Amino acid sequence: MPDTTEEKFLRAYDMASKTDQKFAPDVMLHFYAYYKKATQVNGFYAPPTNEGDIRNAFKINALLQVKNLSKQEAREKYVELVEEHIGEVT
């Protein structure tokens, strides 16, 4: 029986969580946005904002870039990102 996208996504998340690799900030933002979109429960997630907090501004921008993806598409993109930067998800 072939794996579901959710099972593969969970294995990819496990791989990403355990890696010691360091990634460029833009790659980290992609991991963040795809994960948040793939795991959202009710509506659109937005991190809390503090005036002048550039990190949250980048996070919000990354989330806006994936807002039109379905959960399924976000899971697939997350798996692709893991496979591109960490290794094959088995």
All heavy atoms as an XYZ file, in Angstrom:
735
protein
N       0.849     -1.187      0.000
C       0.000      0.000      0.000
C       0.893      1.249      0.000
O       1.766      1.388      0.854
C      -0.908     -0.030      1.221
C      -1.781      1.165      1.377
S      -2.851      0.946      2.819
C      -4.098      2.100      2.396
N       0.687      2.176     -0.941
C       1.530      3.373     -0.995
C       1.284      4.287      0.201
O       0.208      4.318      0.778
C       1.116      4.057     -2.297
C      -0.094      3.365     -2.788
C      -0.271      2.101     -2.014
N       2.331      5.020      0.567
C       2.231      5.970      1.678
C       1.291      7.108      1.319
O       1.222      7.533      0.176
C       3.599      6.584      1.974
C       4.553      5.583      2.575
O       4.091      4.639      3.228
O       5.767      5.767      2.398
N       0.624      7.614      2.329
C      -0.165      8.819      2.118
C       0.765     10.021      2.201
O       1.867      9.934      2.745
C      -1.266      8.957      3.185
O      -0.641      9.170      4.455
C      -2.178      7.748      3.232
N       0.313     11.118      1.675
C       1.105     12.339      1.744
C       1.335     12.735      3.196
O       2.417     13.201      3.555
C       0.395     13.481      0.991
O       0.155     13.068     -0.339
C       1.221     14.753      0.981
N       0.341     12.513      4.043
C       0.490     12.881      5.451
C       1.578     12.048      6.120
O       2.392     12.580      6.883
C      -0.828     12.719      6.211
C      -0.717     13.175      7.644
C      -2.030     13.183      8.394
O      -3.048     12.765      7.851
O      -2.007     13.619      9.554
N       1.632     10.741      5.843
C       2.664      9.890      6.430
C       4.053     10.340      5.974
O       4.987     10.420      6.771
C       2.436      8.430      6.049
C       1.221      7.808      6.698
C       0.842      6.477      6.090
O       1.239      6.189      4.938
O       0.142      5.709      6.763
N       4.179     10.637      4.693
C       5.464     11.082      4.156
C       5.835     12.446      4.749
O       6.989     12.692      5.075
C       5.403     11.144      2.632
C       6.755     11.197      1.982
C       6.677     10.925      0.496
C       8.074     10.862     -0.078
N       8.068     10.553     -1.504
N       4.847     13.315      4.894
C       5.068     14.628      5.506
C       5.585     14.470      6.937
O       6.539     15.135      7.340
C       3.772     15.441      5.488
C       3.805     16.661      6.367
C       4.524     17.784      5.991
C       3.118     16.687      7.565
C       4.559     18.910      6.801
C       3.142     17.801      8.377
C       3.865     18.926      7.987
N       4.993     13.579      7.706
C       5.409     13.375      9.085
C       6.833     12.831      9.162
O       7.612     13.238     10.030
C       4.435     12.442      9.815
C       3.042     13.017     10.058
C       2.106     11.956     10.622
C       3.097     14.236     10.957
N       7.198     11.951      8.253
C       8.580     11.451      8.213
C       9.542     12.571      7.809
O      10.644     12.682      8.348
C       8.694     10.253      7.264
C       8.057      8.982      7.836
C       8.487      7.729      7.106
N       8.332      7.801      5.670
C       7.212      7.523      4.992
N       6.132      7.145      5.649
N       7.176      7.606      3.688
N       9.116     13.413      6.860
C       9.949     14.545      6.435
C      10.140     15.510      7.588
O      11.256     16.007      7.815
C       9.308     15.252      5.238
N       9.082     15.779      8.334
C       9.183     16.662      9.493
C      10.158     16.093     10.526
O      10.972     16.811     11.085
C       7.806     16.904     10.126
C       7.899     17.703     11.392
C       8.181     19.066     11.352
C       7.747     17.093     12.632
C       8.295     19.807     12.520
C       7.864     17.830     13.794
C       8.136     19.178     13.736
O       8.269     19.905     14.886
N      10.083     14.791     10.742
C      10.986     14.134     11.675
C      12.440     14.299     11.220
O      13.315     14.612     12.027
C      10.617     12.653     11.804
C      11.387     11.959     12.900
O      11.351     12.435     14.054
O      12.033     10.935     12.601
N      12.674     14.113      9.930
C      14.028     14.291      9.391
C      14.506     15.724      9.581
O      15.640     15.967      9.999
C      14.059     13.936      7.896
C      13.941     12.469      7.596
S      13.792     12.143      5.820
C      15.379     12.729      5.216
N      13.652     16.673      9.270
C      14.024     18.087      9.387
C      14.276     18.473     10.840
O      15.175     19.260     11.135
C      12.937     18.966      8.779
N      13.506     17.914     11.746
C      13.652     18.233     13.166
C      14.953     17.691     13.745
O      15.500     18.266     14.686
C      12.486     17.646     13.962
O      11.282     18.227     13.562
N      15.438     16.600     13.175
C      16.624     15.942     13.732
C      17.925     16.310     13.027
O      18.988     15.925     13.491
C      16.434     14.430     13.673
C      15.353     13.939     14.618
C      15.175     12.454     14.513
C      14.091     11.986     15.490
N      13.826     10.558     15.360
N      17.855     17.041     11.935
C      19.080     17.348     11.203
C      19.936     18.369     11.943
O      19.419     19.224     12.658
C      18.773     17.846      9.778
O      20.001     17.938      9.052
C      18.088     19.200      9.785
N      21.226     18.240     11.751
C      22.164     19.208     12.309
C      22.573     20.243     11.270
O      23.367     21.137     11.560
C      23.426     18.494     12.814
C      23.161     17.643     14.044
O      22.234     17.972     14.800
O      23.879     16.645     14.240
N      22.051     20.111     10.078
C      22.407     21.027      9.000
C      21.907     22.435      9.319
O      20.869     22.613      9.960
C      21.802     20.575      7.670
C      22.375     19.291      7.148
C      21.710     18.872      5.842
O      20.665     19.386      5.463
N      22.329     17.936      5.152
N      22.656     23.399      8.835
C      22.263     24.807      8.964
C      21.791     25.269      7.592
O      22.405     24.950      6.576
C      23.448     25.663      9.424
C      24.036     25.221     10.744
C      23.056     25.398     11.876
C      23.670     24.961     13.193
N      22.696     24.554     14.159
N      20.711     26.013      7.571
C      20.123     26.462      6.308
C      20.096     27.982      6.243
O      20.034     28.660      7.273
C      18.690     25.927      6.162
C      18.613     24.430      6.212
C      18.133     23.786      7.330
C      19.035     23.667      5.139
C      18.056     22.411      7.393
C      18.970     22.295      5.186
C      18.485     21.660      6.312
N      20.091     28.479      5.032
C      19.967     29.918      4.807
C      18.603     30.376      5.335
O      17.639     29.601      5.367
C      20.083     30.221      3.316
N      18.505     31.624      5.750
C      17.234     32.127      6.293
C      16.042     31.948      5.354
O      14.948     31.626      5.816
C      17.519     33.608      6.546
C      18.986     33.680      6.768
C      19.573     32.630      5.857
N      16.240     32.112      4.040
C      15.105     31.962      3.125
C      14.619     30.522      3.082
O      13.418     30.276      2.992
C      15.444     32.483      1.726
C      16.582     31.740      1.061
O      17.555     31.373      1.754
O      16.505     31.523     -0.164
N      15.519     29.560      3.196
C      15.120     28.147      3.222
C      14.369     27.859      4.522
O      13.337     27.175      4.510
C      16.355     27.221      3.068
C      15.976     25.757      3.254
C      17.014     27.440      1.712
N      14.853     28.391      5.625
C      14.169     28.204      6.912
C      12.758     28.784      6.872
O      11.825     28.186      7.407
C      14.970     28.863      8.045
C      16.281     28.176      8.346
S      16.092     26.491      8.941
C      15.244     26.763     10.470
N      12.599     29.917      6.217
C      11.262     30.513      6.094
C      10.333     29.639      5.262
O       9.143     29.538      5.555
C      11.357     31.922      5.502
C      11.871     32.988      6.467
C      12.212     34.268      5.708
C      10.848     33.264      7.567
N      10.871     28.988      4.247
C      10.052     28.063      3.456
C       9.625     26.867      4.312
O       8.460     26.462      4.285
C      10.811     27.578      2.213
C      10.821     28.564      1.107
N      11.884     29.388      0.862
C       9.884     28.863      0.172
C      11.609     30.147     -0.172
N      10.400     29.861     -0.604
N      10.558     26.298      5.062
C      10.204     25.203      5.969
C       9.087     25.658      6.910
O       8.092     24.959      7.102
C      11.413     24.765      6.814
C      12.313     23.760      6.167
C      13.615     24.090      5.838
C      11.876     22.470      5.902
C      14.460     23.159      5.253
C      12.710     21.527      5.318
C      14.008     21.880      4.996
N       9.262     26.818      7.493
C       8.293     27.367      8.442
C       6.911     27.538      7.809
O       5.902     27.072      8.351
C       8.825     28.709      8.965
C       7.832     29.499      9.775
C       7.612     29.197     11.113
C       7.123     30.553      9.207
C       6.710     29.925     11.865
C       6.208     31.284      9.956
C       6.015     30.963     11.281
O       5.105     31.675     12.014
N       6.875     28.194      6.660
C       5.588     28.505      6.035
C       4.862     27.249      5.575
O       3.654     27.106      5.793
C       5.799     29.456      4.855
N       5.588     26.326      4.941
C       4.942     25.084      4.490
C       4.439     24.278      5.680
O       3.340     23.726      5.649
C       5.895     24.228      3.653
C       6.236     24.818      2.304
C       7.518     24.696      1.781
C       5.283     25.476      1.535
C       7.845     25.223      0.539
C       5.599     26.006      0.299
C       6.880     25.873     -0.188
O       7.200     26.390     -1.414
N       5.228     24.222      6.755
C       4.805     23.474      7.932
C       3.548     24.099      8.541
O       2.589     23.393      8.857
C       5.924     23.419      8.985
C       5.473     22.704     10.231
C       5.448     21.320     10.276
C       5.021     23.420     11.337
C       4.994     20.654     11.405
C       4.571     22.770     12.463
C       4.558     21.384     12.496
O       4.085     20.737     13.605
N       3.560     25.406      8.730
C       2.399     26.073      9.328
C       1.150     25.872      8.479
O       0.069     25.613      9.003
C       2.671     27.571      9.535
C       3.607     27.853     10.669
C       3.008     27.405     11.983
C       3.862     27.807     13.150
N       3.333     27.306     14.412
N       1.299     25.991      7.165
C       0.145     25.812      6.276
C      -0.337     24.361      6.304
O      -1.536     24.092      6.315
C       0.518     26.237      4.849
C      -0.622     26.160      3.872
C      -1.710     27.173      4.204
C      -2.818     27.121      3.172
N      -3.825     28.129      3.385
N       0.596     23.422      6.342
C       0.243     21.998      6.331
C      -0.420     21.548      7.621
O      -1.151     20.567      7.632
C       1.488     21.155      6.080
N      -0.180     22.275      8.706
C      -0.698     21.845     10.012
C      -1.729     22.797     10.596
O      -2.152     22.600     11.736
C       0.458     21.686     11.021
O       1.121     22.935     11.176
C       1.427     20.607     10.573
N      -2.149     23.791      9.850
C      -3.121     24.744     10.385
C      -4.422     24.045     10.730
O      -4.833     23.109     10.061
C      -3.375     25.892      9.415
C      -4.244     25.539      8.227
C      -4.448     26.714      7.298
O      -3.762     27.710      7.381
N      -5.383     26.584      6.409
N      -5.041     24.490     11.786
C      -6.281     23.882     12.246
C      -7.478     24.743     11.863
O      -8.386     24.292     11.189
C      -6.243     23.663     13.778
C      -7.563     23.114     14.274
C      -5.103     22.735     14.147
N      -7.460     25.969     12.266
C      -8.584     26.861     11.989
C      -8.088     28.140     11.358
O      -7.550     29.001     12.040
C      -9.344     27.216     13.279
C     -10.037     26.027     13.870
O     -10.565     25.197     13.139
N     -10.040     25.921     15.178
N      -8.259     28.249     10.067
C      -7.924     29.494      9.405
C      -6.442     29.736      9.226
O      -5.619     28.846      9.339
N      -6.117     30.986      8.979
C      -4.771     31.420      8.634
C      -3.993     31.759      9.888
O      -4.433     32.566     10.694
C      -4.874     32.642      7.714
C      -3.563     33.146      7.209
C      -2.886     32.464      6.218
C      -3.020     34.304      7.716
C      -1.673     32.933      5.740
C      -1.817     34.786      7.245
C      -1.139     34.094      6.255
N      -2.837     31.144     10.070
C      -1.983     31.423     11.216
C      -1.144     32.667     10.944
O      -0.581     32.820      9.882
C      -1.053     30.233     11.487
C       0.001     30.538     12.520
C      -0.298     30.476     13.869
C       1.279     30.914     12.152
C       0.650     30.776     14.834
C       2.244     31.214     13.111
C       1.917     31.140     14.440
O       2.859     31.441     15.388
N      -1.063     33.531     11.913
C      -0.170     34.692     11.823
C       0.553     34.822     13.155
O      -0.072     34.806     14.214
C      -0.951     35.955     11.534
N       1.888     34.918     13.114
C       2.628     35.052     14.366
C       2.317     36.384     15.033
O       1.944     37.342     14.364
C       4.091     34.987     13.927
C       4.080     35.366     12.490
C       2.750     34.964     11.937
N       2.456     36.446     16.350
C       2.231     37.724     17.030
C       3.249     38.759     16.552
O       4.380     38.408     16.235
C       2.437     37.390     18.509
C       3.114     36.071     18.536
C       2.871     35.395     17.234
N       2.809     39.979     16.457
C       3.717     41.016     15.963
C       4.072     41.985     17.079
O       3.245     42.325     17.917
C       3.078     41.809     14.809
O       1.867     42.392     15.272
C       2.807     40.927     13.617
N       5.302     42.378     17.061
C       5.796     43.438     17.943
C       6.314     44.531     17.036
O       6.944     44.253     16.031
C       6.939     42.942     18.831
C       6.492     41.849     19.766
O       5.362     41.829     20.207
N       7.385     40.918     20.060
N       6.052     45.743     17.398
C       6.506     46.848     16.576
C       8.023     46.761     16.386
O       8.775     46.630     17.350
C       6.134     48.176     17.237
C       6.186     49.325     16.288
C       5.583     50.567     16.906
O       4.502     50.463     17.522
O       6.203     51.623     16.778
N       8.466     46.776     15.148
C       9.886     46.722     14.856
C      10.477     45.323     14.829
O      11.677     45.160     14.712
N       9.675     44.281     14.952
C      10.189     42.911     14.958
C      10.310     42.404     13.525
O       9.359     41.929     12.930
C       9.282     42.007     15.772
C       9.876     40.634     16.008
O      10.881     40.290     15.343
O       9.345     39.909     16.856
N      11.504     42.504     12.968
C      11.741     42.143     11.565
C      11.552     40.653     11.329
O      11.088     40.248     10.265
C      13.141     42.621     11.097
C      13.296     42.462      9.591
C      14.248     41.873     11.774
C      12.882     43.674      8.853
N      11.893     39.817     12.302
C      11.746     38.371     12.133
C      10.286     37.996     11.880
O       9.980     37.208     10.992
C      12.273     37.629     13.360
C      12.232     36.124     13.181
C      12.738     35.346     14.364
N      13.721     36.052     15.138
C      13.963     35.809     16.416
N      13.296     34.888     17.056
N      14.877     36.495     17.072
N       9.374     38.545     12.662
C       7.957     38.252     12.458
C       7.454     38.814     11.139
O       6.573     38.238     10.512
C       7.122     38.760     13.623
C       7.185     37.820     14.806
O       7.457     36.631     14.657
N       6.952     38.345     15.990
N       8.002     39.911     10.699
C       7.616     40.457      9.398
C       7.985     39.475      8.289
O       7.198     39.253      7.366
C       8.296     41.807      9.165
N       9.162     38.890      8.380
C       9.566     37.886      7.390
C       8.681     36.650      7.467
O       8.321     36.058      6.444
C      11.040     37.507      7.567
C      11.989     38.500      6.971
C      12.798     39.278      7.779
C      12.082     38.663      5.590
C      13.679     40.197      7.232
C      12.967     39.581      5.036
C      13.767     40.348      5.856
N       8.319     36.239      8.680
C       7.434     35.080      8.844
C       6.065     35.351      8.215
O       5.510     34.508      7.522
C       7.262     34.739     10.325
C       8.462     34.078     10.943
C       8.173     33.778     12.413
C       9.284     33.035     13.080
N       8.947     32.714     14.474
N       5.531     36.518      8.479
C       4.221     36.869      7.909
C       4.295     36.892      6.388
O       3.415     36.376      5.702
C       3.721     38.215      8.472
C       3.345     38.036      9.944
C       2.536     38.745      7.669
C       3.063     39.332     10.676
N       5.365     37.448      5.849
C       5.542     37.473      4.404
C       5.601     36.053      3.834
O       4.984     35.760      2.812
C       6.802     38.253      4.020
C       6.958     38.357      2.524
O       6.035     38.753      1.812
N       8.129     37.992      2.034
N       6.323     35.164      4.501
C       6.423     33.771      4.038
C       5.047     33.097      4.070
O       4.688     32.360      3.155
C       7.420     32.999      4.905
N       4.285     33.364      5.109
C       2.944     32.779      5.208
C       2.015     33.320      4.120
O       1.191     32.585      3.566
C       2.351     33.041      6.588
C       3.022     32.289      7.733
C       2.533     32.825      9.069
C       2.779     30.798      7.619
N       2.139     34.591      3.823
C       1.313     35.174      2.766
C       1.626     34.544      1.411
O       0.743     34.396      0.570
C       1.509     36.686      2.711
C       0.894     37.470      3.864
C       1.308     38.937      3.803
C      -0.621     37.340      3.865
N       2.872     34.149      1.209
C       3.264     33.544     -0.058
C       2.660     32.154     -0.254
O       2.530     31.694     -1.376
C       4.787     33.467     -0.161
C       5.427     34.833     -0.313
C       6.933     34.755     -0.369
O       7.496     33.803     -0.881
N       7.593     35.764      0.163
N       2.275     31.486      0.823
C       1.706     30.135      0.705
C       0.211     30.092      1.047
O      -0.370     29.018      1.120
C       2.474     29.116      1.587
C       3.936     29.058      1.194
C       2.312     29.410      3.066
N      -0.390     31.250      1.228
C      -1.784     31.271      1.698
C      -2.767     30.598      0.753
O      -3.800     30.109      1.180
C      -2.235     32.699      1.999
C      -2.477     33.549      0.788
C      -2.991     34.914      1.172
C      -3.296     35.713     -0.070
N      -3.907     36.973      0.232
N      -2.451     30.515     -0.525
C      -3.374     29.893     -1.481
C      -3.127     28.402     -1.680
O      -3.822     27.765     -2.466
C      -3.317     30.617     -2.829
C      -3.876     32.030     -2.715
O      -4.820     32.274     -1.970
N      -3.276     32.954     -3.429
N      -2.151     27.847     -0.983
C      -1.904     26.417     -1.060
C      -2.896     25.673     -0.168
O      -3.263     26.157      0.905
C      -0.490     26.070     -0.583
C       0.696     26.526     -1.413
C       1.990     26.077     -0.741
C       0.625     25.977     -2.822
N      -3.283     24.493     -0.586
C      -4.084     23.632      0.285
C      -3.139     22.964      1.285
O      -1.915     22.992      1.110
C      -4.796     22.562     -0.542
O      -3.842     21.645     -1.078
N      -3.704     22.338      2.312
C      -2.880     21.597      3.265
C      -2.095     20.509      2.535
O      -0.923     20.287      2.809
C      -3.747     20.963      4.355
C      -4.184     21.891      5.424
C      -4.929     21.100      6.481
C      -5.162     21.930      7.706
N      -5.737     21.150      8.799
N      -2.757     19.843      1.615
C      -2.126     18.771      0.837
C      -0.936     19.306      0.036
O       0.142     18.715      0.038
C      -3.168     18.149     -0.114
C      -2.639     17.069     -1.017
C      -2.505     15.738     -0.335
O      -2.965     15.547      0.789
N      -1.861     14.811     -0.993
N      -1.130     20.424     -0.635
C      -0.045     21.022     -1.424
C       1.111     21.457     -0.522
O       2.280     21.278     -0.880
C      -0.564     22.220     -2.220
C      -1.505     21.850     -3.340
C      -2.223     23.056     -3.933
O      -2.583     23.986     -3.169
O      -2.409     23.056     -5.167
N       0.790     22.004      0.639
C       1.829     22.435      1.572
C       2.628     21.234      2.064
O       3.857     21.308      2.183
C       1.217     23.196      2.744
N       1.954     20.124      2.341
C       2.664     18.901      2.749
C       3.600     18.441      1.645
O       4.749     18.069      1.913
C       1.671     17.796      3.082
C       0.927     18.011      4.365
C      -0.046     16.875      4.624
N      -0.817     17.127      5.814
C      -2.133     16.991      5.898
N      -2.823     16.581      4.853
N      -2.756     17.247      7.021
N       3.113     18.440      0.423
C       3.938     18.004     -0.706
C       5.154     18.914     -0.879
O       6.266     18.440     -1.108
C       3.099     17.971     -1.983
C       2.060     16.876     -1.980
C       1.035     16.999     -3.112
O       1.127     17.947     -3.928
O       0.127     16.141     -3.166
N       4.946     20.216     -0.772
C       6.049     21.178     -0.909
C       7.068     20.995      0.221
O       8.273     21.112      0.011
C       5.525     22.617     -0.900
C       4.677     22.970     -2.099
C       5.553     23.207     -3.293
C       4.755     23.802     -4.432
N       5.534     23.941     -5.637
N       6.583     20.718      1.419
C       7.476     20.495      2.558
C       8.349     19.269      2.305
O       9.565     19.307      2.508
C       6.663     20.315      3.840
C       7.494     20.304      5.092
C       7.742     21.476      5.791
C       8.037     19.118      5.581
C       8.509     21.478      6.942
C       8.814     19.113      6.730
C       9.040     20.293      7.403
O       9.807     20.290      8.542
N       7.737     18.189      1.835
C       8.481     16.965      1.521
C       9.525     17.255      0.442
O      10.679     16.841      0.549
C       7.531     15.822      1.097
C       8.314     14.647      0.521
C       6.669     15.375      2.272
N       9.136     17.980     -0.597
C      10.080     18.333     -1.663
C      11.261     19.132     -1.101
O      12.409     18.908     -1.496
C       9.382     19.165     -2.744
C       8.415     18.398     -3.595
C       7.616     19.288     -4.545
O       8.009     20.464     -4.753
O       6.596     18.818     -5.062
N      10.985     20.053     -0.195
C      12.037     20.876      0.397
C      12.999     20.019      1.221
O      14.214     20.182      1.139
C      11.395     21.965      1.266
C      12.249     23.149      1.660
C      12.746     23.905      0.427
C      11.459     24.084      2.554
N      12.458     19.086      1.990
C      13.304     18.180      2.770
C      14.172     17.352      1.834
O      15.373     17.206      2.042
C      12.455     17.274      3.694
C      13.285     16.132      4.248
C      11.854     18.098      4.827
N      13.573     16.819      0.773
C      14.330     15.991     -0.146
C      15.399     16.795     -0.875
O      16.485     16.277     -1.159
C      13.392     15.271     -1.112
C      12.596     14.193     -0.413
C      11.702     13.360     -1.320
O      11.277     13.876     -2.379
O      11.446     12.207     -0.947
N      15.137     18.040     -1.138
C      16.122     18.900     -1.815
C      17.301     19.237     -0.903
O      18.438     19.279     -1.350
C      15.437     20.196     -2.285
C      16.378     21.177     -2.947
C      15.680     22.464     -3.346
O      14.443     22.525     -3.376
O      16.409     23.441     -3.635
N      17.020     19.470      0.381
C      18.071     19.980      1.261
C      18.615     18.962      2.267
O      19.703     19.171      2.807
C      17.560     21.212      2.022
C      17.323     22.384      1.143
N      18.343     23.186      0.695
C      16.179     22.869      0.602
C      17.844     24.124     -0.089
N      16.529     23.955     -0.162
N      17.870     17.910      2.555
C      18.309     16.955      3.590
C      18.545     15.570      3.006
O      19.556     14.944      3.256
C      17.291     16.900      4.757
C      17.184     18.287      5.403
C      17.690     15.842      5.775
C      16.094     18.414      6.432
N      17.594     15.070      2.245
C      17.732     13.736      1.661
C      16.381     13.122      1.386
O      15.340     13.669      1.756
N      16.404     11.982      0.749
C      15.165     11.311      0.364
C      14.362     10.915      1.586
O      14.891     10.391      2.567
C      15.474     10.072     -0.472
C      14.235      9.369     -0.968
C      14.544      8.134     -1.807
O      15.727      7.899     -2.110
O      13.601      7.421     -2.137
N      13.067     11.159      1.511
C      12.154     10.770      2.586
C      11.715      9.350      2.297
O      11.062      9.089      1.296
C      10.935     11.721      2.672
C       9.992     11.263      3.778
C      11.376     13.155      2.901
N      12.133      8.430      3.182
C      11.815      7.019      2.939
C      10.754      6.525      3.883
O      10.441      7.134      4.864
C      13.086      6.158      3.131
O      13.609      6.385      4.427
C      14.121      6.490      2.077
